[in-house]
Amino acid sequence: MVLANAIAPNQEKAVFSIPESKDEAGFGAGSSGGSTGTRFSVELPLASDSPAELAGLAADLLAALPAAATAGACIVAASAQVALVEQLLDEVWGGPWALVVNPGWHANTPAAYSGLVDSFEAAYSFMPIATQGLVRAEGAVLRQLSGSAAASPWRVLLKEGDDFVQVGQMKRRPSQSDLELVIMNARAASSPLTSLVKGVKGLMDKGKK
């Protein structure tokens, strides 16, 4: 399976055309914790979540890792049942490499399984987001593992026309409240009213000198 063929329609450009990461820490920067091991997760907007296609995608991704291809790897496709993943890794698979595609365990995971979830490093994550209400926006959360976890932030992107613009980044996976806050701040910063207020304040400050 070719990776591009697995991506959901209308998401191909977004997944493969991402701006370079900014250097600043951005909003809410915190400790990343942990270090890169040999358990990874990949999160993508896929055209199909059938077990056969997900397993094929995972196999293609692991084929790009020579060490994994040599040692063998355990592939878990779209499993939200973290208990079954733990059993598989503890009782069935004894090898060093493991890859899970689109895990659903990041929300409401029982505390007893937090160690297992934390043992998987997000090697690549591109998940579209959308906010409603007073501030409507489309965007995505992107994480590309490069070198070390500490050097691979979670980036928040907003869609501007056909392009994505980075408006913030964090060392940890952003929560829903994090996303709402950064989007509100980004929209406020780009508002014509904000520019007008800054301009008037600048003139007033000059007049006081």
N, C-alpha and C positions, 0 to 999 in steps of 0.2 A: 504494500500500500504506500502511495506517495503522500507525504504529510499534507501537501496543499489540497489534495482531494478529500481529506478528512475534515477540513475546516468548514464550519457552517457557511451557507451562502451569505454574501454581502459582508463577510468578516475577513476575507482573504487579505485585502489590502491593509486592513487595520493590524492584523497579526504580523505581517511581514514588512510593514513600512512604519517603523517606530522611530521617533526622534532620539538623538543621543541623550544620555542621562546628564542632568545638571550636577554640578559638584556640591552645591549647597545642601545642608542637611534637610532643609525644608521643615514643614510643620511636624510637631509631635515626635521629634526624633528621640528614640530610646534605645536601650540595650537590645542587641539582636539575640544574644545568647547562643550557646551551642556552637558546633563547628561542622564543616562539611564532611560527611561520611560516605557510605555507599548505599544509602536508602534515599530515593528521590521520588518526587511527585511532579506531575505535569498537569496543568489545567488549561484547557482550550475550549472555545465554543465550537463544538463538533456538529457535523451534519447528522450523525447517527450515533446513538449510544449502545448499539447492539454489542453483545459480548465478543462476537467474532471480529468486528471491525475495531473495537477498542484493543483487543489483544494483538491484532495486526499492527496497529499504530504503535503500541508499546514495543513490539518486537523491532519495528523500524527504528525507533528512537534508540533502543539499546544497541542496535547494530552499529551505531555511530560511536559507541564506546568500546574500543578494542579490549580493554581490561575486562569489561563485562561479558563480551562475546567469548573470551577465553575461559573465564571462570564459570560462566553460566549465570543466569539471573532468574529471580522469581518475579513474575509479572502479575499484578493485580489490577483488573480493569473495572473502573467506576464502582468501587465497593464502598457503600456508606456504612457497612456493618463492621465497625472497627474491631469488635470482638472476634469475628471470623478471620480478619487479617492477622490479628495477634496469634490466633491458633495456627494459622497457616505458616507463619514465620517461626513459631516456637517448635511446632511438632512435625511439620512436613518439609519445609525448606531449610537447609543448613548452610547454604552458600552465602557469600558476602554481599551480593548485589540484589537489590529489590527496587522495583519501580511500580508506582501506583498512578493510574491515569484518572483524572477528575474525581478525587476522593470527595465524599460529601461529609466529612467528619469535622470540619473546622467550626461548625456551629453546634452548640449544645452537646459537646463531647463529654461523657462522664469523666470525672476527675481521675478515676482509676486507670483510664487509658491515655492520660495526658503524656506520659512518658513515651508511649508508642508513637503517638501523633508527632511529638517533638523530634523523634528520631528520623523523621522524613524531612529532607530539605527540599524546598520548592526550587527545582532546577529551572523551570520555565512556567510562568503563570500569566495568562492574558485573559482577563474576565471582564466583559462589557458591564457597565453600570449605567443606571439612569435614575434621576431624581425627579420627583413630582412636587406639587404644592407651589409655594411662593417662588422657589428657584428651580426651574426646570432645566435639566442639562443631561447630555449624553457624554459618556467617556469610558474609561477603562482603568483597571488596576493592572500594572505590569511588573513582573519580577523576572529578571534574567540572572541566573547564577553565573558569576564570573570570578574565578579565583577563589574567593572566600565569601562566607555569608556576610561578614561585616562590610565587605566592599560591594555588596549587591543589594541595594535598597529596594523597597517596594515603592514604585512610582505611581502617582495619580495623574492621569491624563484626561483632558477635556477635549471634546471634538469641536473644532472650529472649521466649519465648512467640510472639506474632504480630508482635513489633516487633524492630527492629534497634537496637542500642546501640553507639555508637562507643567503642572501648577503646584506640585508638592511631592514630597517623598518621605518615607519613614524607614527605620531599621527593622520594624516589626510589621506584620500583616495588619493593614488598617481595618478598623471596625467600621460598622455602618455610621456611627456617630462621627468618626474621624472623617469619613468621606463627605458627609453632609457639611461639616465645618469647613473643610478645605474648599469645597465647591462654592459655598456661600461667600467665603473670603475672596476667592478668585473672581466671582461675579461682581462683588462689591468694588474690588480694586479696578475693574475694567469699566465700571459704570460711568456714563457721562456726568452724572451728578457728582460723583466722587472727584472727577477731574475738575469740575467747576468749583467745588468747595476748596480743593487744594490751590487752585489759581487765585481765588479770592483771598485765602489765608496768606498766600505768598505776597500779594499786593499790600495787605494790611501790615504784614511784618516789615516790608520795605518802608511803609509810611511811618512806622514807629522809630526808624533809625534817624 
